[in-house]
Amino acid sequence: MKEKSIDRDKILGKVRDYIKREGLICKGQRVLVAVSGGADSVCLLLLLDLLKDVFCFSLEAVTVDHGIRGEEALSDVDFVDRLCKERKIPLHICHVDVPALSKKESLSLEEAARKARYACFRKLAVERNMDAIAIAHHMEDSAETILHNLFRGSGLRGLRGLAPLRKDGCFTYIRPLLCLSRNEIEEWLRAKGASFVTDSTNSDEAYTRNYIRRQILPRIKEKVNKKADLHIKQAGDILGEAYLVIKDQAEEWFGKEKISLTENSISLPVDSLLKLRPIIRREIYLQVLDRFSDSGMLKDVSGNNLEKIDDLCFGREARTFEVLGKITIYRQYGRLYFYEKTKEIPVQEKSITSLPIEGTSDLLSLSCCESFDISVRIFTCTGE
């Protein structure tokens, strides 16, 4: 699509400029876009399809049936399949049993679905040699995330909101729609005559995020400020900049100090830690825990956990204790130890079975990518 044509489409131009400004996509990259069939992901798919010649990247799509909504979910998969075939975009269809994972891992359905979904994205990204995974989060999603994390007692990390580009080990996630509101997305789809599906679970307020989206944020916008979602997101962006300063100081400390590192443990010099501001120490603890934790698990590290680590550091706490169910922390001989009981080999060091050939399905284990075992059926089609 030519630049002049893009300039005549306000939303398309806005997303193009956002991708350029944030450096989300580079020439020659391979992008995997997550598509549920809902308005946000359909908008993302269509916009990236229109922009792929401008940025010179290739596009593939993935959709996930979580095994929760039965026939409704299969209907959504069919919708995404038809959409991708119309656009000649290769599609990967994943089927996972989230209820079984939820029960096995003692997770809520919401959390289990997220873990399974991102496991599928990561596996396909490795198998298909993708450079980036595109997620359809928009402006309100960032505001909702900030509120959710605030209510959970998050620190500075969680109050940053959603980043346009996020590195997670060997994976890169991009969010090209953070510059758009939900209304802008739906209005653009209506103007283009594009259809989408509505997930019935999106109205279930038993899910925390749905409750924030449907009850809390609308009331704040009505009673406090109609642009509250934008202001919350902007505050998150400012906190994100502040966090980067803290993060850089923590990393600078790591570069100067003598850190003892083995395959399953890290120890830090207590005397040096005690000279730091508390906020820098907490970031150091989180960076150490991040080395041992699975993607997304750091949010389960509470403020109380970090205070206990500080108590160990200052000698106010004599006992060892565990975080994330597998990392033991203790103080000994002037050093603070973080010890992982069971060490998993990182995903980038593991071989993964090839995807099934086009037009077939196969049962694959995702245990090579995650610390939990789930199974996924992946069906790959060319989009022809």
C-alpha positions in Angstrom: 0.0 0.0 0.0 1.4 3.4 -1.0 2.2 6.1 1.6 -0.3 8.6 0.0 -3.1 6.1 0.4 -2.1 5.5 4.0 -2.1 9.3 4.7 -5.8 9.4 3.7 -6.6 6.8 6.4 -6.2 8.5 9.7 -6.1 5.3 11.8 -3.8 3.5 9.4 -1.4 6.5 9.3 -1.5 6.8 13.1 -0.5 3.2 13.5 2.2 3.5 10.8 3.7 6.5 12.6 3.6 4.7 16.0 5.4 1.7 14.6 8.1 4.0 13.1 8.4 6.1 16.3 8.7 3.1 18.6 10.8 1.0 16.2 8.4 -2.0 16.5 9.1 -3.6 13.1 12.2 -3.6 10.9 12.7 -4.4 7.3 12.8 -8.1 6.5 11.3 -9.2 9.8 8.9 -12.1 10.3 5.9 -11.1 12.5 3.5 -13.5 14.2 0.2 -11.8 15.0 -2.2 -13.2 17.6 -5.8 -13.2 16.4 -8.8 -14.2 18.5 -11.4 -12.9 16.1 -12.4 -10.0 18.4 -12.4 -6.4 17.2 -8.9 -5.6 18.5 -7.1 -8.5 17.0 -9.0 -8.3 13.7 -8.1 -4.6 13.5 -4.4 -5.5 14.2 -4.3 -8.2 11.6 -5.9 -6.0 8.9 -3.7 -3.0 9.7 -0.5 -5.0 9.6 -1.6 -6.7 6.4 -2.0 -3.2 4.9 1.4 -2.0 6.2 3.5 -5.1 5.5 4.7 -3.7 2.1 5.5 -0.3 3.7 7.8 -1.8 6.3 8.8 -4.8 4.1 7.9 -7.6 6.6 6.2 -10.9 6.3 3.1 -11.8 8.3 1.7 -15.0 9.8 -1.2 -15.4 12.3 -2.0 -17.7 15.2 -5.3 -18.3 17.0 -5.9 -20.3 20.1 -8.9 -22.4 21.2 -8.5 -22.6 25.0 -11.0 -25.5 25.4 -13.3 -23.4 27.5 -16.2 -22.3 25.3 -16.9 -25.4 23.2 -18.7 -24.7 19.9 -18.6 -21.0 20.3 -14.8 -21.1 20.3 -14.7 -23.4 17.3 -16.9 -21.0 15.5 -14.4 -18.2 16.3 -11.6 -20.3 15.0 -13.5 -20.8 11.7 -14.0 -17.1 11.4 -10.3 -16.4 11.8 -9.5 -19.2 9.3 -11.8 -17.6 6.7 -10.4 -14.1 7.4 -6.8 -15.3 6.9 -7.7 -17.2 3.8 -9.3 -14.1 2.3 -6.1 -12.2 3.0 -3.8 -15.1 2.0 -2.1 -15.0 5.5 -0.7 -18.3 6.8 -2.6 -19.3 10.0 -1.6 -21.6 12.9 -4.6 -22.9 14.9 -3.8 -24.1 18.4 -6.1 -26.2 20.6 -5.3 -26.5 24.3 -7.1 -27.9 27.3 -7.0 -24.9 29.7 -9.4 -26.4 32.3 -7.1 -29.3 32.7 -4.1 -27.0 33.0 -6.0 -24.9 35.5 -6.8 -27.9 37.7 -3.3 -29.4 37.5 -1.4 -26.2 38.3 -4.0 -24.7 40.7 -4.4 -21.7 38.6 -7.5 -19.6 37.8 -9.0 -20.2 34.3 -7.9 -16.6 33.4 -4.3 -17.2 34.4 -4.1 -20.7 32.9 -5.5 -19.4 29.6 -2.9 -16.7 29.5 0.0 -19.1 30.3 -1.2 -21.6 27.6 -1.8 -18.9 25.1 1.6 -17.3 25.4 3.2 -20.8 25.4 1.6 -21.4 22.0 3.0 -18.0 20.8 6.5 -18.7 22.0 6.5 -22.2 20.5 5.4 -21.1 17.1 7.8 -18.1 17.2 10.7 -20.6 17.7 9.4 -23.1 15.1 8.6 -20.5 12.5 11.7 -18.4 13.2 9.6 -15.3 13.9 11.2 -12.0 14.9 8.3 -10.5 16.8 4.9 -11.5 18.3 2.2 -8.9 17.7 -0.4 -8.5 20.4 -3.6 -6.4 20.0 -3.5 -4.5 23.3 -4.8 -0.9 23.0 -4.9 2.2 25.2 -7.6 1.1 27.6 -5.8 -2.3 28.0 -2.8 -0.4 29.4 -4.9 1.6 31.8 -6.7 -1.6 33.0 -3.4 -3.3 33.5 -2.1 -0.5 35.6 -5.2 -0.5 37.8 -5.1 -4.3 38.1 -1.5 -4.2 39.2 -2.1 -1.3 41.5 -4.9 -3.2 43.3 -2.7 -6.3 43.5 0.0 -4.3 45.4 2.5 -4.0 42.5 5.7 -2.0 42.7 7.1 0.3 40.0 7.5 -2.5 37.5 3.8 -3.3 37.4 2.7 0.3 37.4 4.4 0.9 34.0 1.5 -0.3 32.1 2.0 -2.1 28.8 5.1 -1.3 26.7 4.9 -1.0 23.0 7.9 -3.3 22.7 8.9 -5.9 25.3 11.8 -8.4 25.3 11.3 -11.6 27.2 14.4 -13.7 26.8 14.7 -14.6 23.2 11.2 -13.4 22.4 10.0 -9.9 21.3 6.4 -8.8 21.8 5.1 -5.7 20.0 1.8 -3.8 20.6 1.2 -1.6 17.6 -2.3 -0.6 18.8 -1.4 1.1 22.1 -1.8 4.4 20.3 -5.5 3.7 19.7 -8.6 3.7 21.9 -11.2 1.0 21.8 -13.6 3.4 20.1 -11.1 4.2 17.4 -10.6 0.5 16.7 -14.3 -0.3 16.4 -15.1 2.9 14.4 -12.3 2.0 11.9 -13.7 -1.6 11.5 -17.2 -0.3 10.9 -15.8 2.2 8.3 -14.1 -0.7 6.5 -17.1 -3.0 6.7 -15.0 -5.5 8.6 -16.7 -8.0 10.8 -15.5 -9.5 14.1 -16.7 -11.9 16.8 -17.5 -11.3 20.5 -16.2 -13.7 23.1 -19.0 -14.3 25.6 -16.6 -14.6 28.5 -15.7 -10.9 27.9 -18.9 -10.0 29.8 -18.2 -12.4 32.7 -17.3 -10.1 35.6 -16.1 -13.0 37.6 -12.8 -12.4 35.7 -11.0 -9.5 37.4 -10.0 -7.7 34.2 -13.5 -7.8 32.9 -14.7 -6.3 36.2 -12.2 -3.5 35.9 -13.0 -3.0 32.3 -16.8 -3.0 32.6 -17.3 -1.5 36.1 -14.4 0.4 37.6 -12.9 2.2 34.6 -16.2 3.4 33.2 -17.3 4.8 36.5 -13.9 6.6 36.9 -14.4 8.1 33.5 -18.0 9.1 34.3 -17.4 10.5 37.8 -13.8 11.7 37.7 -12.5 12.5 34.3 -13.7 11.3 30.9 -10.1 10.9 29.7 -9.1 8.9 32.8 -7.9 6.0 30.7 -5.6 8.2 28.7 -4.2 9.9 31.8 -3.6 6.5 33.5 -1.7 5.3 30.5 0.3 8.5 30.4 1.1 8.1 34.1 2.2 4.6 33.4 4.5 5.8 30.6 6.1 8.3 33.0 6.6 5.6 35.7 8.1 3.4 32.9 10.7 6.0 32.3 11.4 6.2 36.1 11.7 2.5 36.2 14.3 2.4 33.5 16.5 4.7 35.7 16.1 2.3 38.6 16.8 -0.7 36.4 19.9 0.9 35.0 21.3 1.7 38.5 20.6 -1.9 39.5 22.4 -3.3 36.4 25.3 -0.9 37.0 25.6 -2.3 40.6 25.7 -5.9 39.1 28.5 -4.8 36.8 30.6 -3.5 39.7 30.1 -6.1 42.4 31.4 -9.6 42.8 28.4 -11.8 42.0 28.7 -15.6 42.6 26.8 -17.4 39.8 26.2 -21.1 39.3 23.7 -23.1 37.3 21.1 -23.0 40.0 22.1 -20.3 42.4 23.2 -16.7 42.7 24.7 -15.0 45.8 25.1 -11.3 46.4 27.4 -9.4 48.8 25.3 -8.2 51.7 27.5 -5.2 52.8 27.2 -3.7 49.3 23.4 -4.2 49.2 22.9 -2.4 52.5 24.5 0.7 51.1 21.8 1.0 48.4 18.4 2.7 48.5 15.6 0.3 49.2 14.1 0.7 45.7 17.4 -0.2 44.1 17.7 -3.3 46.3 14.2 -4.4 45.4 14.9 -4.1 41.7 18.1 -6.2 42.3 16.1 -8.9 44.0 13.6 -8.9 41.2 16.3 -9.2 38.5 17.8 -12.2 40.3 14.4 -13.8 40.7 13.6 -13.1 37.0 16.6 -15.2 36.0 15.0 -18.3 37.6 11.3 -17.6 37.0 9.1 -18.5 34.0 7.7 -15.7 31.8 5.1 -13.7 33.7 5.8 -15.2 37.1 7.4 -12.1 38.6 3.9 -10.7 39.2 3.5 -13.4 41.8 6.3 -11.9 43.9 4.6 -9.7 46.4 5.8 -6.6 48.3 5.8 -8.8 51.4 8.2 -11.2 49.7 10.6 -8.4 48.9 10.4 -7.1 52.5 11.3 -10.6 53.8 14.3 -10.6 51.5 15.3 -7.2 52.9 14.9 -8.5 56.4 17.3 -11.4 55.6 19.7 -8.9 54.2 19.6 -6.8 57.3 19.7 -9.8 59.6 16.2 -9.1 61.0 15.0 -12.5 59.7 16.9 -15.6 60.5 14.8 -18.2 58.6 15.1 -19.2 55.0 12.0 -19.0 52.9 10.7 -19.8 49.4 9.3 -17.6 46.7 7.6 -18.8 43.4 7.4 -22.3 44.9 10.9 -23.2 43.9 13.5 -20.5 44.9 15.0 -20.7 48.4 16.5 -17.5 49.8 18.9 -17.4 52.8 21.8 -15.4 54.2 25.2 -17.1 55.0 28.7 -15.8 55.5 27.9 -12.2 54.5 26.2 -13.2 51.3 22.5 -13.4 50.3 21.8 -16.7 48.4 19.0 -17.4 45.9 18.9 -21.1 45.2 16.6 -22.9 42.8 15.8 -26.4 43.8 14.9 -27.8 40.3 16.7 -26.2 37.4 15.0 -26.3 34.0 17.0 -25.8 30.9 16.1 -22.4 29.2 13.9 -22.7 26.1 16.6 -21.4 23.8 18.9 -24.3 24.7 16.3 -27.0 24.0 15.4 -28.7 20.8 11.8 -28.6 19.8 9.9 -31.0 17.5 9.1 -29.6 14.1 5.6 -28.3 13.3 3.3 -30.7 11.5 3.3 -30.3 7.8 0.7 -28.0 6.3 -2.8 -29.3 6.3 -2.2 -31.8 9.1 -2.4 -31.8 12.9 -0.3 -33.3 15.6 -0.1 -33.5 19.3 2.9 -31.6 20.7 4.2 -31.1 24.2 5.0 -27.6 25.3 7.0 -28.7 28.3 10.1 -27.8 26.4 9.1 -24.1 26.6 7.5 -24.0 30.0 7.9 -25.3 33.6 4.4 -26.9 33.3 3.2 -29.6 30.8 0.4 -28.9 28.5 -0.5 -30.3 25.1 -1.4 -28.4 22.0 -2.8 -29.4 18.7 -1.4 -27.1 16.0 -3.0 -27.0 12.5 -1.1 -24.9 10.0 -2.6 -23.7 6.7 -1.0 -21.6 4.0 -3.8 -19.1 3.6 -4.2 -20.1 -0.1 
